[in-house]
């Protein structure tokens, strides 16, 4: 959020060069939002939920770190309710999501 509009851009910081670069994202990008839960596993970044200025989100996306291509993930079972300000962590082959504001 730049104070003017909601954003869904993504940047990467290179610790070797101390430079920020905007990523040219592909695929089905998450909508504009703030305060989602993020986690990475070395191959993908995962984003769940957040707030777009109008509603809390309950969607779930993966971004390939090789191609920066986003995919919306279909979920089964008892998915978390829409929320933001929550957190998540990867442990083994599972993603744990905790708390937040609904």
SEFIZA-3560 file (N, C-alpha, C; in Angstrom, 3 decimals):
REM SEFIZA-3560
<numar><xx>0.846</xx><yy>-1.177</yy><zz>0.000</zz><atom>N</atom></numar>
<numar><xx>0.000</xx><yy>0.000</yy><zz>0.000</zz><atom>CA</atom></numar>
<numar><xx>0.883</xx><yy>1.228</yy><zz>0.000</zz><atom>C</atom></numar>
<numar><xx>0.719</xx><yy>2.081</yy><zz>-0.983</zz><atom>N</atom></numar>
<numar><xx>1.564</xx><yy>3.273</yy><zz>-1.107</zz><atom>CA</atom></numar>
<numar><xx>0.851</xx><yy>4.535</yy><zz>-0.624</zz><atom>C</atom></numar>
<numar><xx>-0.257</xx><yy>4.365</yy><zz>0.098</zz><atom>N</atom></numar>
<numar><xx>-1.008</xx><yy>5.508</yy><zz>0.576</zz><atom>CA</atom></numar>
<numar><xx>-2.031</xx><yy>6.016</yy><zz>-0.432</zz><atom>C</atom></numar>
<numar><xx>-1.950</xx><yy>5.519</yy><zz>-1.663</zz><atom>N</atom></numar>
<numar><xx>-2.850</xx><yy>5.955</yy><zz>-2.728</zz><atom>CA</atom></numar>
<numar><xx>-3.726</xx><yy>4.817</yy><zz>-3.246</zz><atom>C</atom></numar>
<numar><xx>-3.161</xx><yy>3.613</yy><zz>-3.295</zz><atom>N</atom></numar>
<numar><xx>-3.893</xx><yy>2.478</yy><zz>-3.865</zz><atom>CA</atom></numar>
<numar><xx>-3.325</xx><yy>1.174</yy><zz>-3.315</zz><atom>C</atom></numar>
<numar><xx>-4.129</xx><yy>0.125</yy><zz>-3.375</zz><atom>N</atom></numar>
<numar><xx>-3.697</xx><yy>-1.206</yy><zz>-2.966</zz><atom>CA</atom></numar>
<numar><xx>-2.840</xx><yy>-1.799</yy><zz>-4.071</zz><atom>C</atom></numar>
<numar><xx>-1.885</xx><yy>-2.635</yy><zz>-3.716</zz><atom>N</atom></numar>
<numar><xx>-0.926</xx><yy>-3.151</yy><zz>-4.700</zz><atom>CA</atom></numar>
<numar><xx>-0.801</xx><yy>-4.667</yy><zz>-4.605</zz><atom>C</atom></numar>
<numar><xx>-0.365</xx><yy>-5.278</yy><zz>-5.703</zz><atom>N</atom></numar>
<numar><xx>0.001</xx><yy>-6.694</yy><zz>-5.695</zz><atom>CA</atom></numar>
<numar><xx>1.340</xx><yy>-6.911</yy><zz>-6.399</zz><atom>C</atom></numar>
<numar><xx>2.209</xx><yy>-5.915</yy><zz>-6.336</zz><atom>N</atom></numar>
<numar><xx>3.544</xx><yy>-6.061</yy><zz>-6.907</zz><atom>CA</atom></numar>
<numar><xx>4.438</xx><yy>-6.832</yy><zz>-5.942</zz><atom>C</atom></numar>
<numar><xx>5.558</xx><yy>-7.339</yy><zz>-6.433</zz><atom>N</atom></numar>
<numar><xx>6.471</xx><yy>-8.120</yy><zz>-5.606</zz><atom>CA</atom></numar>
<numar><xx>7.909</xx><yy>-7.753</yy><zz>-5.977</zz><atom>C</atom></numar>
<numar><xx>8.743</xx><yy>-7.632</yy><zz>-4.956</zz><atom>N</atom></numar>
<numar><xx>10.146</xx><yy>-7.268</yy><zz>-5.134</zz><atom>CA</atom></numar>
<numar><xx>11.026</xx><yy>-8.324</yy><zz>-4.482</zz><atom>C</atom></numar>
<numar><xx>12.269</xx><yy>-8.416</yy><zz>-4.961</zz><atom>N</atom></numar>
<numar><xx>13.256</xx><yy>-9.318</yy><zz>-4.370</zz><atom>CA</atom></numar>
<numar><xx>14.490</xx><yy>-8.500</yy><zz>-4.002</zz><atom>C</atom></numar>
<numar><xx>15.055</xx><yy>-8.788</yy><zz>-2.827</zz><atom>N</atom></numar>
<numar><xx>16.279</xx><yy>-8.128</yy><zz>-2.381</zz><atom>CA</atom></numar>
<numar><xx>17.425</xx><yy>-9.111</yy><zz>-2.509</zz><atom>C</atom></numar>
<numar><xx>18.501</xx><yy>-8.707</yy><zz>-3.182</zz><atom>N</atom></numar>
<numar><xx>19.700</xx><yy>-9.533</yy><zz>-3.368</zz><atom>CA</atom></numar>
<numar><xx>20.734</xx><yy>-9.097</yy><zz>-2.330</zz><atom>C</atom></numar>
<numar><xx>21.028</xx><yy>-9.960</yy><zz>-1.373</zz><atom>N</atom></numar>
<numar><xx>21.964</xx><yy>-9.617</yy><zz>-0.303</zz><atom>CA</atom></numar>
<numar><xx>23.408</xx><yy>-9.484</yy><zz>-0.803</zz><atom>C</atom></numar>
<numar><xx>23.730</xx><yy>-10.107</yy><zz>-1.928</zz><atom>N</atom></numar>
<numar><xx>25.090</xx><yy>-9.990</yy><zz>-2.478</zz><atom>CA</atom></numar>
<numar><xx>25.329</xx><yy>-8.623</yy><zz>-3.110</zz><atom>C</atom></numar>
<numar><xx>24.298</xx><yy>-8.045</yy><zz>-3.729</zz><atom>N</atom></numar>
<numar><xx>24.450</xx><yy>-6.754</yy><zz>-4.406</zz><atom>CA</atom></numar>
<numar><xx>23.786</xx><yy>-5.598</yy><zz>-3.651</zz><atom>C</atom></numar>
<numar><xx>23.025</xx><yy>-5.932</yy><zz>-2.593</zz><atom>N</atom></numar>
<numar><xx>22.252</xx><yy>-4.934</yy><zz>-1.822</zz><atom>CA</atom></numar>
<numar><xx>21.262</xx><yy>-4.173</yy><zz>-2.696</zz><atom>C</atom></numar>
<numar><xx>20.687</xx><yy>-4.857</yy><zz>-3.682</zz><atom>N</atom></numar>
<numar><xx>19.758</xx><yy>-4.221</yy><zz>-4.612</zz><atom>CA</atom></numar>
<numar><xx>18.364</xx><yy>-4.826</yy><zz>-4.510</zz><atom>C</atom></numar>
<numar><xx>17.365</xx><yy>-3.946</yy><zz>-4.621</zz><atom>N</atom></numar>
<numar><xx>15.983</xx><yy>-4.365</yy><zz>-4.789</zz><atom>CA</atom></numar>
<numar><xx>15.646</xx><yy>-4.397</yy><zz>-6.270</zz><atom>C</atom></numar>
<numar><xx>14.891</xx><yy>-5.405</yy><zz>-6.708</zz><atom>N</atom></numar>
<numar><xx>14.399</xx><yy>-5.485</yy><zz>-8.081</zz><atom>CA</atom></numar>
<numar><xx>12.954</xx><yy>-5.939</yy><zz>-8.070</zz><atom>C</atom></numar>
<numar><xx>12.143</xx><yy>-5.299</yy><zz>-8.919</zz><atom>N</atom></numar>
<numar><xx>10.763</xx><yy>-5.725</yy><zz>-9.043</zz><atom>CA</atom></numar>
<numar><xx>10.705</xx><yy>-7.000</yy><zz>-9.869</zz><atom>C</atom></numar>
<numar><xx>9.895</xx><yy>-7.945</yy><zz>-9.414</zz><atom>N</atom></numar>
<numar><xx>9.726</xx><yy>-9.222</yy><zz>-10.108</zz><atom>CA</atom></numar>
<numar><xx>8.621</xx><yy>-9.078</yy><zz>-11.149</zz><atom>C</atom></numar>
<numar><xx>8.885</xx><yy>-9.567</yy><zz>-12.345</zz><atom>N</atom></numar>
<numar><xx>7.864</xx><yy>-9.611</yy><zz>-13.393</zz><atom>CA</atom></numar>
<numar><xx>7.080</xx><yy>-10.908</yy><zz>-13.196</zz><atom>C</atom></numar>
<numar><xx>5.930</xx><yy>-10.795</yy><zz>-12.553</zz><atom>N</atom></numar>
<numar><xx>5.137</xx><yy>-11.954</yy><zz>-12.181</zz><atom>CA</atom></numar>
<numar><xx>4.289</xx><yy>-12.453</yy><zz>-13.351</zz><atom>C</atom></numar>
<numar><xx>4.040</xx><yy>-13.750</yy><zz>-13.371</zz><atom>N</atom></numar>
<numar><xx>3.240</xx><yy>-14.399</yy><zz>-14.407</zz><atom>CA</atom></numar>
<numar><xx>2.115</xx><yy>-15.190</yy><zz>-13.751</zz><atom>C</atom></numar>
<numar><xx>1.197</xx><yy>-15.683</yy><zz>-14.568</zz><atom>N</atom></numar>
<numar><xx>0.148</xx><yy>-16.566</yy><zz>-14.090</zz><atom>CA</atom></numar>
<numar><xx>-1.025</xx><yy>-15.841</yy><zz>-13.463</zz><atom>C</atom></numar>
<numar><xx>-1.692</xx><yy>-16.528</yy><zz>-12.552</zz><atom>N</atom></numar>
<numar><xx>-2.856</xx><yy>-16.002</yy><zz>-11.845</zz><atom>CA</atom></numar>
<numar><xx>-2.385</xx><yy>-15.357</yy><zz>-10.553</zz><atom>C</atom></numar>
<numar><xx>-2.144</xx><yy>-14.043</yy><zz>-10.606</zz><atom>N</atom></numar>
<numar><xx>-1.631</xx><yy>-13.318</yy><zz>-9.447</zz><atom>CA</atom></numar>
<numar><xx>-2.707</xx><yy>-13.159</yy><zz>-8.379</zz><atom>C</atom></numar>
<numar><xx>-2.314</xx><yy>-13.181</yy><zz>-7.102</zz><atom>N</atom></numar>
<numar><xx>-3.260</xx><yy>-12.798</yy><zz>-6.058</zz><atom>CA</atom></numar>
<numar><xx>-3.714</xx><yy>-11.361</yy><zz>-6.294</zz><atom>C</atom></numar>
<numar><xx>-4.940</xx><yy>-11.069</yy><zz>-5.914</zz><atom>N</atom></numar>
<numar><xx>-5.444</xx><yy>-9.705</yy><zz>-6.059</zz><atom>CA</atom></numar>
<numar><xx>-4.686</xx><yy>-8.771</yy><zz>-5.122</zz><atom>C</atom></numar>
<numar><xx>-4.886</xx><yy>-7.481</yy><zz>-5.297</zz><atom>N</atom></numar>
<numar><xx>-4.260</xx><yy>-6.499</yy><zz>-4.411</zz><atom>CA</atom></numar>
<numar><xx>-4.690</xx><yy>-6.793</yy><zz>-2.982</zz><atom>C</atom></numar>
<numar><xx>-3.742</xx><yy>-6.617</yy><zz>-2.018</zz><atom>N</atom></numar>
<numar><xx>-4.068</xx><yy>-6.927</yy><zz>-0.631</zz><atom>CA</atom></numar>
<numar><xx>-2.951</xx><yy>-6.517</yy><zz>0.301</zz><atom>C</atom></numar>
<numar><xx>-3.281</xx><yy>-6.480</yy><zz>1.569</zz><atom>N</atom></numar>
<numar><xx>-2.285</xx><yy>-6.294</yy><zz>2.613</zz><atom>CA</atom></numar>
<numar><xx>-2.487</xx><yy>-7.374</yy><zz>3.666</zz><atom>C</atom></numar>
<numar><xx>-1.464</xx><yy>-7.593</yy><zz>4.448</zz><atom>N</atom></numar>
<numar><xx>-1.512</xx><yy>-8.448</yy><zz>5.637</zz><atom>CA</atom></numar>
<numar><xx>-1.861</xx><yy>-9.909</yy><zz>5.383</zz><atom>C</atom></numar>
<numar><xx>-1.409</xx><yy>-10.528</yy><zz>4.258</zz><atom>N</atom></numar>
<numar><xx>-1.620</xx><yy>-11.960</yy><zz>4.106</zz><atom>CA</atom></numar>
<numar><xx>-0.570</xx><yy>-12.722</yy><zz>4.919</zz><atom>C</atom></numar>
<numar><xx>-0.737</xx><yy>-14.017</yy><zz>5.015</zz><atom>N</atom></numar>
<numar><xx>0.295</xx><yy>-14.884</yy><zz>5.585</zz><atom>CA</atom></numar>
<numar><xx>1.166</xx><yy>-15.381</yy><zz>4.431</zz><atom>C</atom></numar>
<numar><xx>2.489</xx><yy>-15.307</yy><zz>4.601</zz><atom>N</atom></numar>
<numar><xx>3.459</xx><yy>-15.733</yy><zz>3.586</zz><atom>CA</atom></numar>
<numar><xx>4.378</xx><yy>-16.780</yy><zz>4.177</zz><atom>C</atom></numar>
<numar><xx>4.813</xx><yy>-17.716</yy><zz>3.360</zz><atom>N</atom></numar>
<numar><xx>5.847</xx><yy>-18.669</yy><zz>3.762</zz><atom>CA</atom></numar>
<numar><xx>6.472</xx><yy>-19.240</yy><zz>2.489</zz><atom>C</atom></numar>
<numar><xx>7.728</xx><yy>-19.656</yy><zz>2.581</zz><atom>N</atom></numar>
<numar><xx>8.418</xx><yy>-20.265</yy><zz>1.450</zz><atom>CA</atom></numar>
<numar><xx>9.023</xx><yy>-21.590</yy><zz>1.837</zz><atom>C</atom></numar>
<numar><xx>9.209</xx><yy>-22.454</yy><zz>0.832</zz><atom>N</atom></numar>
<numar><xx>9.839</xx><yy>-23.756</yy><zz>1.090</zz><atom>CA</atom></numar>
<numar><xx>11.095</xx><yy>-23.981</yy><zz>0.246</zz><atom>C</atom></numar>
<numar><xx>11.614</xx><yy>-22.932</yy><zz>-0.385</zz><atom>N</atom></numar>
<numar><xx>12.797</xx><yy>-23.057</yy><zz>-1.229</zz><atom>CA</atom></numar>
<numar><xx>12.471</xx><yy>-23.182</yy><zz>-2.710</zz><atom>C</atom></numar>
<numar><xx>11.317</xx><yy>-23.724</yy><zz>-3.043</zz><atom>N</atom></numar>
<numar><xx>10.875</xx><yy>-23.843</yy><zz>-4.434</zz><atom>CA</atom></numar>
<numar><xx>9.694</xx><yy>-22.927</yy><zz>-4.736</zz><atom>C</atom></numar>
<numar><xx>8.867</xx><yy>-22.707</yy><zz>-3.735</zz><atom>N</atom></numar>
<numar><xx>7.657</xx><yy>-21.906</yy><zz>-3.898</zz><atom>CA</atom></numar>
<numar><xx>7.509</xx><yy>-20.928</yy><zz>-2.745</zz><atom>C</atom></numar>
<numar><xx>6.815</xx><yy>-19.810</yy><zz>-3.015</zz><atom>N</atom></numar>
<numar><xx>6.279</xx><yy>-18.936</yy><zz>-1.986</zz><atom>CA</atom></numar>
<numar><xx>4.788</xx><yy>-19.208</yy><zz>-1.937</zz><atom>C</atom></numar>
<numar><xx>4.235</xx><yy>-19.237</yy><zz>-0.746</zz><atom>N</atom></numar>
<numar><xx>2.801</xx><yy>-19.449</yy><zz>-0.573</zz><atom>CA</atom></numar>
<numar><xx>2.212</xx><yy>-18.227</yy><zz>0.111</zz><atom>C</atom></numar>
<numar><xx>1.031</xx><yy>-17.833</yy><zz>-0.326</zz><atom>N</atom></numar>
<numar><xx>0.327</xx><yy>-16.705</yy><zz>0.269</zz><atom>CA</atom></numar>
<numar><xx>-1.112</xx><yy>-17.146</yy><zz>0.525</zz><atom>C</atom></numar>
<numar><xx>-1.610</xx><yy>-16.789</yy><zz>1.716</zz><atom>N</atom></numar>
<numar><xx>-2.984</xx><yy>-17.142</yy><zz>2.068</zz><atom>CA</atom></numar>
<numar><xx>-3.651</xx><yy>-15.939</yy><zz>2.713</zz><atom>C</atom></numar>
<numar><xx>-4.866</xx><yy>-15.651</yy><zz>2.265</zz><atom>N</atom></numar>
<numar><xx>-5.679</xx><yy>-14.623</yy><zz>2.883</zz><atom>CA</atom></numar>
<numar><xx>-5.176</xx><yy>-13.212</yy><zz>2.669</zz><atom>C</atom></numar>
<numar><xx>-5.521</xx><yy>-12.327</yy><zz>3.603</zz><atom>N</atom></numar>
<numar><xx>-5.173</xx><yy>-10.919</yy><zz>3.522</zz><atom>CA</atom></numar>
<numar><xx>-6.433</xx><yy>-10.065</yy><zz>3.431</zz><atom>C</atom></numar>
<numar><xx>-6.218</xx><yy>-8.787</yy><zz>3.199</zz><atom>N</atom></numar>
<numar><xx>-7.315</xx><yy>-7.823</yy><zz>3.156</zz><atom>CA</atom></numar>
<numar><xx>-7.099</xx><yy>-6.900</yy><zz>1.962</zz><atom>C</atom></numar>
<numar><xx>-8.139</xx><yy>-6.701</yy><zz>1.156</zz><atom>N</atom></numar>
<numar><xx>-8.006</xx><yy>-5.898</yy><zz>-0.065</zz><atom>CA</atom></numar>
<numar><xx>-8.619</xx><yy>-4.506</yy><zz>0.049</zz><atom>C</atom></numar>
<numar><xx>-8.940</xx><yy>-4.076</yy><zz>1.269</zz><atom>N</atom></numar>
<numar><xx>-9.559</xx><yy>-2.779</yy><zz>1.470</zz><atom>CA</atom></numar>
<numar><xx>-11.070</xx><yy>-2.848</yy><zz>1.540</zz><atom>C</atom></numar>
<numar><xx>-11.642</xx><yy>-3.958</yy><zz>1.064</zz><atom>N</atom></numar>
<numar><xx>-13.090</xx><yy>-4.152</yy><zz>1.111</zz><atom>CA</atom></numar>
<numar><xx>-13.484</xx><yy>-5.401</yy><zz>1.886</zz><atom>C</atom></numar>
<numar><xx>-12.700</xx><yy>-6.467</yy><zz>1.704</zz><atom>N</atom></numar>
<numar><xx>-13.052</xx><yy>-7.738</yy><zz>2.347</zz><atom>CA</atom></numar>
<numar><xx>-11.813</xx><yy>-8.534</yy><zz>2.727</zz><atom>C</atom></numar>
<numar><xx>-11.988</xx><yy>-9.393</yy><zz>3.703</zz><atom>N</atom></numar>
<numar><xx>-10.938</xx><yy>-10.328</yy><zz>4.090</zz><atom>CA</atom></numar>
<numar><xx>-10.947</xx><yy>-11.479</yy><zz>3.094</zz><atom>C</atom></numar>
<numar><xx>-9.774</xx><yy>-12.022</yy><zz>2.792</zz><atom>N</atom></numar>
<numar><xx>-9.640</xx><yy>-13.055</yy><zz>1.773</zz><atom>CA</atom></numar>
<numar><xx>-9.398</xx><yy>-14.420</yy><zz>2.426</zz><atom>C</atom></numar>
<numar><xx>-9.803</xx><yy>-15.481</yy><zz>1.722</zz><atom>N</atom></numar>
<numar><xx>-9.513</xx><yy>-16.840</yy><zz>2.176</zz><atom>CA</atom></numar>
<numar><xx>-8.852</xx><yy>-17.671</yy><zz>1.079</zz><atom>C</atom></numar>
<numar><xx>-8.348</xx><yy>-17.010</yy><zz>0.038</zz><atom>N</atom></numar>
<numar><xx>-7.749</xx><yy>-17.726</yy><zz>-1.086</zz><atom>CA</atom></numar>
<numar><xx>-6.310</xx><yy>-18.131</yy><zz>-0.769</zz><atom>C</atom></numar>
<numar><xx>-5.749</xx><yy>-19.008</yy><zz>-1.602</zz><atom>N</atom></numar>
<numar><xx>-4.444</xx><yy>-19.631</yy><zz>-1.348</zz><atom>CA</atom></numar>
<numar><xx>-3.704</xx><yy>-19.738</yy><zz>-2.681</zz><atom>C</atom></numar>
<numar><xx>-2.471</xx><yy>-19.221</yy><zz>-2.736</zz><atom>N</atom></numar>
<numar><xx>-1.695</xx><yy>-19.178</yy><zz>-3.971</zz><atom>CA</atom></numar>
<numar><xx>-0.280</xx><yy>-19.709</yy><zz>-3.744</zz><atom>C</atom></numar>
<numar><xx>0.328</xx><yy>-20.205</yy><zz>-4.814</zz><atom>N</atom></numar>
<numar><xx>1.735</xx><yy>-20.605</yy><zz>-4.822</zz><atom>CA</atom></numar>
<numar><xx>2.436</xx><yy>-19.870</yy><zz>-5.956</zz><atom>C</atom></numar>
<numar><xx>3.669</xx><yy>-19.423</yy><zz>-5.703</zz><atom>N</atom></numar>
<numar><xx>4.487</xx><yy>-18.760</yy><zz>-6.717</zz><atom>CA</atom></numar>
<numar><xx>5.785</xx><yy>-19.536</yy><zz>-6.881</zz><atom>C</atom></numar>
<numar><xx>6.035</xx><yy>-20.044</yy><zz>-8.079</zz><atom>N</atom></numar>
<numar><xx>7.281</xx><yy>-20.747</yy><zz>-8.366</zz><atom>CA</atom></numar>
<numar><xx>8.449</xx><yy>-19.767</yy><zz>-8.298</zz><atom>C</atom></numar>
<numar><xx>9.469</xx><yy>-20.096</yy><zz>-7.529</zz><atom>N</atom></numar>
<numar><xx>10.639</xx><yy>-19.223</yy><zz>-7.446</zz><atom>CA</atom></numar>
<numar><xx>11.550</xx><yy>-19.364</yy><zz>-8.664</zz><atom>C</atom></numar>
<numar><xx>11.336</xx><yy>-20.387</yy><zz>-9.494</zz><atom>N</atom></numar>
<numar><xx>12.101</xx><yy>-20.543</yy><zz>-10.733</zz><atom>CA</atom></numar>
<numar><xx>11.585</xx><yy>-19.628</yy><zz>-11.840</zz><atom>C</atom></numar>
<numar><xx>10.254</xx><yy>-19.484</yy><zz>-11.923</zz><atom>N</atom></numar>
<numar><xx>9.648</xx><yy>-18.740</yy><zz>-13.037</zz><atom>CA</atom></numar>
<numar><xx>8.826</xx><yy>-17.538</yy><zz>-12.585</zz><atom>C</atom></numar>
<numar><xx>8.623</xx><yy>-17.374</yy><zz>-11.282</zz><atom>N</atom></numar>
<numar><xx>7.757</xx><yy>-16.323</yy><zz>-10.726</zz><atom>CA</atom></numar>
<numar><xx>6.348</xx><yy>-16.402</yy><zz>-11.308</zz><atom>C</atom></numar>
<numar><xx>5.866</xx><yy>-17.636</yy><zz>-11.470</zz><atom>N</atom></numar>
<numar><xx>4.522</xx><yy>-17.878</yy><zz>-11.967</zz><atom>CA</atom></numar>
<numar><xx>3.614</xx><yy>-18.259</yy><zz>-10.806</zz><atom>C</atom></numar>
<numar><xx>2.529</xx><yy>-17.501</yy><zz>-10.665</zz><atom>N</atom></numar>
<numar><xx>1.554</xx><yy>-17.742</yy><zz>-9.612</zz><atom>CA</atom></numar>
<numar><xx>0.490</xx><yy>-18.723</yy><zz>-10.080</zz><atom>C</atom></numar>
<numar><xx>0.025</xx><yy>-19.560</yy><zz>-9.155</zz><atom>N</atom></numar>
<numar><xx>-1.083</xx><yy>-20.482</yy><zz>-9.384</zz><atom>CA</atom></numar>
<numar><xx>-2.001</xx><yy>-20.425</yy><zz>-8.174</zz><atom>C</atom></numar>
<numar><xx>-3.306</xx><yy>-20.310</yy><zz>-8.401</zz><atom>N</atom></numar>
<numar><xx>-4.233</xx><yy>-20.398</yy><zz>-7.282</zz><atom>CA</atom></numar>
<numar><xx>-4.441</xx><yy>-21.871</yy><zz>-6.965</zz><atom>C</atom></numar>
<numar><xx>-4.316</xx><yy>-22.223</yy><zz>-5.698</zz><atom>N</atom></numar>
<numar><xx>-4.417</xx><yy>-23.616</yy><zz>-5.279</zz><atom>CA</atom></numar>
<numar><xx>-5.842</xx><yy>-23.939</yy><zz>-4.849</zz><atom>C</atom></numar>
<numar><xx>-6.333</xx><yy>-25.070</yy><zz>-5.347</zz><atom>N</atom></numar>
<numar><xx>-7.637</xx><yy>-25.563</yy><zz>-4.918</zz><atom>CA</atom></numar>
<numar><xx>-7.450</xx><yy>-26.255</yy><zz>-3.572</zz><atom>C</atom></numar>
<numar><xx>-8.341</xx><yy>-25.992</yy><zz>-2.661</zz><atom>N</atom></numar>
<numar><xx>-8.219</xx><yy>-26.564</yy><zz>-1.321</zz><atom>CA</atom></numar>
<numar><xx>-9.440</xx><yy>-27.408</yy><zz>-1.005</zz><atom>C</atom></numar>
<numar><xx>-9.215</xx><yy>-28.497</yy><zz>-0.283</zz><atom>N</atom></numar>
<numar><xx>-10.298</xx><yy>-29.367</yy><zz>0.161</zz><atom>CA</atom></numar>
<numar><xx>-10.317</xx><yy>-29.359</yy><zz>1.684</zz><atom>C</atom></numar>
<numar><xx>-11.344</xx><yy>-29.915</yy><zz>2.243</zz><atom>N</atom></numar>
<numar><xx>-11.432</xx><yy>-30.007</yy><zz>3.692</zz><atom>CA</atom></numar>
<numar><xx>-12.017</xx><yy>-28.752</yy><zz>4.301</zz><atom>C</atom></numar>
<numar><xx>-11.720</xx><yy>-28.541</yy><zz>5.563</zz><atom>N</atom></numar>
<numar><xx>-12.254</xx><yy>-27.420</yy><zz>6.326</zz><atom>CA</atom></numar>
<numar><xx>-11.264</xx><yy>-26.259</yy><zz>6.259</zz><atom>C</atom></numar>
<numar><xx>-11.339</xx><yy>-25.457</yy><zz>5.199</zz><atom>N</atom></numar>
<numar><xx>-10.396</xx><yy>-24.354</yy><zz>4.979</zz><atom>CA</atom></numar>
<numar><xx>-10.602</xx><yy>-23.256</yy><zz>6.019</zz><atom>C</atom></numar>
<numar><xx>-9.537</xx><yy>-22.497</yy><zz>6.334</zz><atom>N</atom></numar>
<numar><xx>-9.680</xx><yy>-21.393</yy><zz>7.286</zz><atom>CA</atom></numar>
<numar><xx>-10.651</xx><yy>-20.331</yy><zz>6.769</zz><atom>C</atom></numar>
<numar><xx>-11.322</xx><yy>-19.670</yy><zz>7.682</zz><atom>N</atom></numar>
<numar><xx>-12.215</xx><yy>-18.573</yy><zz>7.321</zz><atom>CA</atom></numar>
<numar><xx>-11.393</xx><yy>-17.408</yy><zz>6.775</zz><atom>C</atom></numar>
<numar><xx>-12.011</xx><yy>-16.476</yy><zz>6.038</zz><atom>N</atom></numar>
<numar><xx>-11.280</xx><yy>-15.301</yy><zz>5.558</zz><atom>CA</atom></numar>
<numar><xx>-10.657</xx><yy>-14.547</yy><zz>6.729</zz><atom>C</atom></numar>
<numar><xx>-9.383</xx><yy>-14.076</yy><zz>6.541</zz><atom>N</atom></numar>
<numar><xx>-8.679</xx><yy>-13.404</yy><zz>7.628</zz><atom>CA</atom></numar>
<numar><xx>-7.471</xx><yy>-12.651</yy><zz>7.127</zz><atom>C</atom></numar>
<numar><xx>-6.937</xx><yy>-11.821</yy><zz>7.987</zz><atom>N</atom></numar>
<numar><xx>-5.671</xx><yy>-11.141</yy><zz>7.730</zz><atom>CA</atom></numar>
<numar><xx>-4.944</xx><yy>-10.947</yy><zz>9.055</zz><atom>C</atom></numar>
<numar><xx>-3.700</xx><yy>-10.487</yy><zz>8.997</zz><atom>N</atom></numar>
<numar><xx>-2.823</xx><yy>-10.385</yy><zz>10.172</zz><atom>CA</atom></numar>
<numar><xx>-2.579</xx><yy>-11.747</yy><zz>10.817</zz><atom>C</atom></numar>
<numar><xx>-2.606</xx><yy>-12.816</yy><zz>10.047</zz><atom>N</atom></numar>
<numar><xx>-2.336</xx><yy>-14.149</yy><zz>10.565</zz><atom>CA</atom></numar>
<numar><xx>-0.914</xx><yy>-14.553</yy><zz>10.200</zz><atom>C</atom></numar>
<numar><xx>-0.484</xx><yy>-15.697</yy><zz>10.676</zz><atom>N</atom></numar>
<numar><xx>0.878</xx><yy>-16.157</yy><zz>10.382</zz><atom>CA</atom></numar>
<numar><xx>0.840</xx><yy>-17.625</yy><zz>9.972</zz><atom>C</atom></numar>
<numar><xx>1.917</xx><yy>-18.062</yy><zz>9.325</zz><atom>N</atom></numar>
<numar><xx>2.019</xx><yy>-19.462</yy><zz>8.935</zz><atom>CA</atom></numar>
<numar><xx>3.482</xx><yy>-19.880</yy><zz>8.922</zz><atom>C</atom></numar>
<numar><xx>3.681</xx><yy>-21.178</yy><zz>8.957</zz><atom>N</atom></numar>
<numar><xx>5.016</xx><yy>-21.758</yy><zz>8.934</zz><atom>CA</atom></numar>
<numar><xx>4.937</xx><yy>-23.104</yy><zz>8.217</zz><atom>C</atom></numar>
<numar><xx>6.019</xx><yy>-23.471</yy><zz>7.532</zz><atom>N</atom></numar>
<numar><xx>6.121</xx><yy>-24.792</yy><zz>6.912</zz><atom>CA</atom></numar>
<numar><xx>6.876</xx><yy>-25.702</yy><zz>7.876</zz><atom>C</atom></numar>
<numar><xx>6.384</xx><yy>-26.918</yy><zz>8.032</zz><atom>N</atom></numar>
<numar><xx>7.080</xx><yy>-27.936</yy><zz>8.812</zz><atom>CA</atom></numar>
<numar><xx>6.902</xx><yy>-29.242</yy><zz>8.065</zz><atom>C</atom></numar>
<numar><xx>8.001</xx><yy>-29.750</yy><zz>7.497</zz><atom>N</atom></numar>
<numar><xx>7.899</xx><yy>-30.925</yy><zz>6.650</zz><atom>CA</atom></numar>
<numar><xx>7.075</xx><yy>-30.608</yy><zz>5.420</zz><atom>C</atom></numar>
<numar><xx>6.072</xx><yy>-31.425</yy><zz>5.159</zz><atom>N</atom></numar>
<numar><xx>5.217</xx><yy>-31.214</yy><zz>3.984</zz><atom>CA</atom></numar>
<numar><xx>3.895</xx><yy>-30.549</yy><zz>4.365</zz><atom>C</atom></numar>
<numar><xx>3.871</xx><yy>-29.876</yy><zz>5.509</zz><atom>N</atom></numar>
<numar><xx>2.638</xx><yy>-29.247</yy><zz>5.961</zz><atom>CA</atom></numar>
<numar><xx>2.842</xx><yy>-27.761</yy><zz>6.208</zz><atom>C</atom></numar>
<numar><xx>1.777</xx><yy>-26.999</yy><zz>5.955</zz><atom>N</atom></numar>
<numar><xx>1.752</xx><yy>-25.580</yy><zz>6.252</zz><atom>CA</atom></numar>
<numar><xx>0.775</xx><yy>-25.382</yy><zz>7.408</zz><atom>C</atom></numar>
<numar><xx>1.266</xx><yy>-24.749</yy><zz>8.471</zz><atom>N</atom></numar>
<numar><xx>0.439</xx><yy>-24.467</yy><zz>9.634</zz><atom>CA</atom></numar>
<numar><xx>0.086</xx><yy>-22.983</yy><zz>9.628</zz><atom>C</atom></numar>
<numar><xx>-1.199</xx><yy>-22.678</yy><zz>9.805</zz><atom>N</atom></numar>
<numar><xx>-1.685</xx><yy>-21.312</yy><zz>9.806</zz><atom>CA</atom></numar>
<numar><xx>-2.231</xx><yy>-21.026</yy><zz>11.199</zz><atom>C</atom></numar>
<numar><xx>-1.932</xx><yy>-19.844</yy><zz>11.722</zz><atom>N</atom></numar>
<numar><xx>-2.338</xx><yy>-19.506</yy><zz>13.082</zz><atom>CA</atom></numar>
<numar><xx>-2.949</xx><yy>-18.113</yy><zz>13.177</zz><atom>C</atom></numar>
<numar><xx>-4.072</xx><yy>-18.032</yy><zz>13.875</zz><atom>N</atom></numar>
<numar><xx>-4.629</xx><yy>-16.762</yy><zz>14.325</zz><atom>CA</atom></numar>
<numar><xx>-5.105</xx><yy>-15.845</yy><zz>13.216</zz><atom>C</atom></numar>
<numar><xx>-4.919</xx><yy>-14.562</yy><zz>13.462</zz><atom>N</atom></numar>
<numar><xx>-5.333</xx><yy>-13.529</yy><zz>12.532</zz><atom>CA</atom></numar>
<numar><xx>-6.575</xx><yy>-12.802</yy><zz>12.991</zz><atom>C</atom></numar>
<numar><xx>-7.077</xx><yy>-11.963</yy><zz>12.127</zz><atom>N</atom></numar>
<numar><xx>-8.244</xx><yy>-11.149</yy><zz>12.410</zz><atom>CA</atom></numar>
<numar><xx>-9.291</xx><yy>-11.430</yy><zz>11.351</zz><atom>C</atom></numar>
<numar><xx>-10.489</xx><yy>-11.812</yy><zz>11.785</zz><atom>N</atom></numar>
<numar><xx>-11.553</xx><yy>-12.127</yy><zz>10.824</zz><atom>CA</atom></numar>
<numar><xx>-12.649</xx><yy>-11.090</yy><zz>10.887</zz><atom>C</atom></numar>
//
